[in-house]
Amino acid sequence: MLLYHFISERFGLDAIRDRRLKIAVVNHLNDPFEFQSLQNENETVQEKLKGVKNIYSYDHGFISLSTDWQHPLMWSHYAEKHKGICLGFDVRESEELVKVDYKNKRPKLMDLKEENDSTSNADLDIKDCMKLLSLKFDGWAYESERRLFSPLAIGDPTKELYFREFTDEFKLCEVILGIKSDIPNLKLERILGDKVVEIKCFRGDLHKNEFKVSREQIHF
């Protein structure tokens, strides 16, 4: 499945060179409703959610990806106002890859549970955690987000920096430079190294007819 990650120029070039991408730590997310998207049913449930969030975020995080590289707001918000980079990945479908469920109303905890789930409403397992982290207000729906959940195994715990390395299951296959990017082709070619032959590169441009980003391939 081809999915995209928007990133600044500096960290995008670092990711290409080091062949790894930073994992988002749950407690550092910018949306205060992350893991708190359920209705306030009672204090017991809310305290349970806070506790489970802290435990889950200790050793798990995720990488935010999108199905759409053309949306101008994605470039504005996450790729340094069109000066950054969009990285395209061939991601193998698995239980780790979850589609974000956009809601206009906050659900109840019982709505997360499957019919044959024997756990009580106050008990949360790993699947419940992933569901909670895949619920967002539908105002974010333009992001068309998929989340690739990952263990926090590679990185520097003292700085809370963790990474997922590029593999056949998470393979970098496209690099799109933003409309306002001034990265020289030669610099990009040098950073790509021996991957320059297999990774397609593009420069973004304004779509001629729609409010979208278009692209033109770079030939080294």
C-alpha positions as CSV (number, residue, x, y, z in Angstrom):
1,M,0.0,0.0,0.0
2,L,1.5,3.4,-1.0
3,L,1.3,5.9,1.8
4,Y,2.9,9.3,2.4
5,H,4.6,11.1,5.3
6,F,5.1,14.9,5.3
7,I,8.2,16.3,6.9
8,S,10.5,19.3,7.1
9,E,13.5,19.6,4.8
10,R,16.1,19.0,7.5
11,F,14.5,16.0,9.0
12,G,13.3,14.6,5.6
13,L,16.9,14.6,4.3
14,D,18.1,13.0,7.6
15,A,15.5,10.3,7.2
16,I,16.5,9.6,3.6
17,R,20.2,9.5,4.5
18,D,19.8,7.5,7.7
19,R,17.1,5.2,6.2
20,R,14.8,5.5,9.2
21,L,11.8,7.7,10.3
22,K,11.0,9.1,13.7
23,I,8.2,7.5,15.6
24,A,5.6,9.7,17.3
25,V,5.5,9.3,21.1
26,V,1.9,9.2,22.3
27,N,2.4,11.6,25.2
28,H,3.9,14.2,22.8
29,L,1.1,14.4,20.3
30,N,-0.4,17.8,19.4
31,D,-4.1,16.9,19.6
32,P,-5.3,16.8,23.3
33,F,-8.1,14.5,22.3
34,E,-5.6,11.7,21.5
35,F,-6.5,8.8,23.8
36,Q,-9.1,11.0,25.4
37,S,-11.7,10.9,22.6
38,L,-14.3,9.0,24.6
39,Q,-17.2,10.5,26.3
40,N,-16.6,11.3,30.0
41,E,-18.6,8.3,31.4
42,N,-17.3,8.2,34.9
43,E,-14.1,8.9,36.9
44,T,-13.1,5.3,37.0
45,V,-12.9,5.0,33.3
46,Q,-11.2,8.3,32.9
47,E,-8.5,7.4,35.4
48,K,-8.1,4.0,33.7
49,L,-7.6,5.7,30.4
50,K,-4.9,8.0,31.7
51,G,-3.1,5.1,33.3
52,V,-3.2,2.9,30.3
53,K,-2.1,5.8,28.1
54,N,1.0,6.3,30.2
55,I,1.8,2.6,30.1
56,Y,1.2,2.2,26.4
57,S,3.2,5.3,25.5
58,Y,6.2,3.9,27.5
59,D,7.0,1.3,24.8
60,H,4.7,2.1,21.8
61,G,4.3,4.9,19.3
62,F,3.2,5.3,15.7
63,I,4.1,6.9,12.4
64,S,1.5,9.1,10.7
65,L,0.9,8.4,7.1
66,S,-1.6,9.6,4.5
67,T,-3.1,8.2,1.3
68,D,-3.0,11.7,-0.3
69,W,0.2,13.5,-1.2
70,Q,-1.7,16.2,-3.2
71,H,-3.6,18.0,-0.4
72,P,-2.2,21.5,0.0
73,L,-3.1,21.7,3.7
74,M,-0.9,18.7,4.4
75,W,2.0,20.4,2.8
76,S,1.3,23.7,4.7
77,H,0.8,22.0,8.1
78,Y,3.4,19.2,8.1
79,A,6.0,20.0,5.3
80,E,7.3,23.4,6.4
81,K,4.7,25.4,4.4
82,H,5.6,23.6,1.1
83,K,9.3,24.0,1.6
84,G,9.6,20.5,3.0
85,I,9.4,17.0,1.7
86,C,6.8,14.2,1.2
87,L,8.2,10.7,1.5
88,G,6.2,7.9,-0.2
89,F,6.4,4.4,1.3
90,D,5.3,1.0,0.1
91,V,3.8,-0.3,3.4
92,R,2.9,-3.9,3.9
93,E,-0.6,-4.3,5.2
94,S,-0.7,-5.8,8.7
95,E,-2.4,-5.4,12.1
96,E,0.1,-2.6,12.8
97,L,-1.3,-0.5,10.1
98,V,-4.6,1.1,11.1
99,K,-7.0,3.4,9.3
100,V,-8.0,6.4,11.4
101,D,-11.7,6.5,12.2
102,Y,-13.0,10.1,12.0
103,K,-16.0,10.8,14.2
104,N,-18.3,13.9,14.7
105,K,-19.4,12.6,18.1
106,R,-17.3,11.2,20.9
107,P,-18.1,7.5,21.4
108,K,-18.5,5.5,24.6
109,L,-16.0,2.9,25.7
110,M,-18.5,0.1,25.2
111,D,-18.6,1.1,21.5
112,L,-15.0,0.0,21.1
113,K,-15.7,-3.5,22.4
114,E,-16.4,-6.3,20.0
115,E,-19.5,-8.3,20.6
116,N,-17.6,-11.4,21.8
117,D,-15.3,-9.3,24.0
118,S,-15.5,-10.6,27.6
119,T,-13.5,-7.9,29.2
120,S,-15.3,-5.3,31.3
121,N,-15.7,-1.7,30.2
122,A,-13.0,-0.6,32.6
123,D,-10.5,-3.1,31.1
124,L,-8.4,-2.1,28.1
125,D,-6.3,-4.5,26.0
126,I,-3.8,-3.7,23.3
127,K,-6.5,-3.7,20.6
128,D,-8.5,-1.2,22.6
129,C,-5.5,1.1,22.8
130,M,-4.9,1.0,19.1
131,K,-8.6,1.7,18.5
132,L,-8.4,4.7,20.9
133,L,-5.4,6.0,19.1
134,S,-7.2,5.7,15.8
135,L,-10.2,7.8,16.8
136,K,-10.1,11.5,15.8
137,F,-12.5,14.4,15.4
138,D,-13.8,14.5,11.8
139,G,-12.4,18.0,11.4
140,W,-9.1,16.1,10.7
141,A,-10.6,14.0,8.0
142,Y,-8.7,15.8,5.2
143,E,-5.5,14.1,6.5
144,S,-6.8,10.7,5.2
145,E,-4.5,9.2,7.9
146,R,-3.2,5.7,8.4
147,R,-1.2,5.0,11.5
148,L,1.7,2.5,11.5
149,F,2.1,1.4,15.2
150,S,5.6,0.6,16.2
151,P,7.5,-0.5,19.4
152,L,9.9,2.1,20.8
153,A,12.9,-0.2,20.4
154,I,15.5,1.8,18.4
155,G,16.6,5.2,19.5
156,D,17.6,7.3,22.5
157,P,15.3,7.0,25.5
158,T,17.0,9.9,27.3
159,K,15.8,12.2,24.6
160,E,12.6,10.3,23.9
161,L,13.7,9.9,20.2
162,Y,12.8,6.6,18.5
163,F,12.9,5.5,14.9
164,R,11.6,2.8,12.6
165,E,14.1,1.6,10.1
166,F,13.3,1.3,6.4
167,T,12.7,-2.4,5.4
168,D,10.9,-4.3,2.8
169,E,7.7,-3.9,4.9
170,F,8.3,-0.2,5.2
171,K,10.1,0.7,1.9
172,L,10.9,4.2,0.8
173,C,10.0,4.4,-2.9
174,E,9.2,8.1,-3.6
175,V,10.6,11.5,-2.6
176,I,8.5,14.6,-3.5
177,L,10.1,18.0,-2.9
178,G,7.7,20.9,-2.0
179,I,6.7,23.6,-4.3
180,K,8.9,26.1,-2.4
181,S,11.8,23.7,-1.9
182,D,15.2,24.9,-3.1
183,I,17.0,21.6,-2.5
184,P,19.4,21.1,-5.5
185,N,19.0,17.9,-7.5
186,L,22.7,17.1,-6.9
187,K,22.3,17.3,-3.2
188,L,19.3,15.0,-3.2
189,E,21.1,12.6,-5.5
190,R,24.1,12.5,-3.1
191,I,21.9,11.8,-0.1
192,L,20.0,9.0,-1.9
193,G,23.4,7.3,-2.5
194,D,23.0,3.8,-3.9
195,K,19.2,4.1,-3.7
196,V,19.0,6.7,-6.4
197,V,18.1,4.2,-9.0
198,E,15.2,2.6,-7.2
199,I,13.6,5.6,-5.5
200,K,11.5,7.9,-7.8
201,C,12.0,11.7,-7.1
202,F,9.7,14.6,-8.0
203,R,9.4,18.3,-7.6
204,G,6.0,19.7,-6.6
205,D,4.1,22.3,-8.6
206,L,0.7,23.9,-8.6
207,H,-1.9,21.8,-10.3
208,K,-3.1,23.6,-13.4
209,N,-6.8,23.1,-12.9
210,E,-7.5,22.1,-9.3
211,F,-6.5,23.2,-5.7
212,K,-4.0,20.4,-5.6
213,V,-0.3,19.8,-5.7
214,S,1.0,18.2,-8.9
215,R,4.6,16.9,-9.5
216,E,7.2,16.5,-12.2
217,Q,9.7,13.7,-12.0
218,I,13.4,14.5,-11.5
219,H,15.8,12.6,-13.7
220,F,19.3,12.5,-12.4
